[in-house]
Amino acid sequence: MFYRESGQFKTSYAADQAIFPIKQDNWGMVLLLLIAFFAVPYFGTEYFFQAIMIPVLIFALAATGLNILTGYCGQLSLGTGGFMAVGAVACYKLTTGFPEMNFVFVLLLSGIITAGVGLLFGIPSLRIKGFYLAVATLAAQFFLSWLFNKVAWFQNYTPSGTITMPPREVFGIAVTGANADAMDRYLFCLVFVLILAMAAKNLVRGPIGRSWMAIRDMDIAAELIGFRPFQTKLMAFSISSFYVGVAGAMALSLWLGSVETAEAFDINVSFQVLFMIIIGGLGSMMGSFVGAAFIILMPIVLTNVMVGSLGMQAVTAKHFEFMFFGGLIIFFLIVEPHGIARLWQIAKEKLRMWPFPH
């Protein structure tokens, strides 16, 4: 009875096509925003911000970028970690090279630079697809990691080979560096991710998103009805890389602080983000956030239960974690390929009909 749209009449096409056309969805989103902006900062601790909330938001943004490319355009990529490294290195070079530049512009420019790199590696997508495209993007992952590790200019010739984010402020509030408060970093990250997520949501609902989905479903038919595959795929690669690059810049500046790019953004990160959109839901913005939260939170929960409660050794618990995630991915691929987001959609459809049978 609660989740019904009876009586909620739409008087315009814009109202009918709104992101949240049902009042209950609007109320639920307002409630989530109130919790994120007020309840979490009030009750949260430094560990909660640093170990859970900030990485969830950053990986949700990276998963959104990969979902644009893989979920909406159908182009499989295994180079997400490499493109995150490009964003992190670009953020570091821009910050150290132009210390007076506003930090918001640094993040956006880091994403634009990563979009240019993604555009180059997206060129083979016109001739190859599927497994072969995944191998091509995997080569990009290893090439970018090797480049940042071997060329000392990217680390400003530091002997250790690590890059460290200098302190920066936004509106007089420190958001990077040792003196930056964890809650301030979380709030800045939350606002930035929400703005980019809303932009991505509107993008995939418009003509550009429809062209991506047409290419994903049947590229030959899409070309016959007027879509240009090469330009459409390159746009997906560039916009996806922009989001992933911003996520990499935020990972360096707002979360890690100091990294060695070859290790912090290795192939494991690429698989981790891919698992997020598989479990959360391909072709779903909500699935990107749900998948990121699931992948970040589940290892913490499993470790506390198996090591803390059951007394299992940490190494054994880690092996069990790998087995658990592998089985979970196989389960979702077989039972529900569209992930948790699809399960939530089915639940909403049942709530609309309850208590009547389907």
Helices and strands as residue ranges (DSSP letters): H 13-16, H 23-34, I 35-39, H 40-43, H 46-48, I 49-53, H 54-66, I 67-72, H 80-97, H 103-121, G 123-126, H 131-150, G 152-155, E 163-164, E 168-170, E 173-176, H 182-204, H 207-217, H 219-224, H 229-250, I 251-256, E 258-259, H 261-264, H 267-280, H 285-303, I 304-309, H 314-335, H 339-353
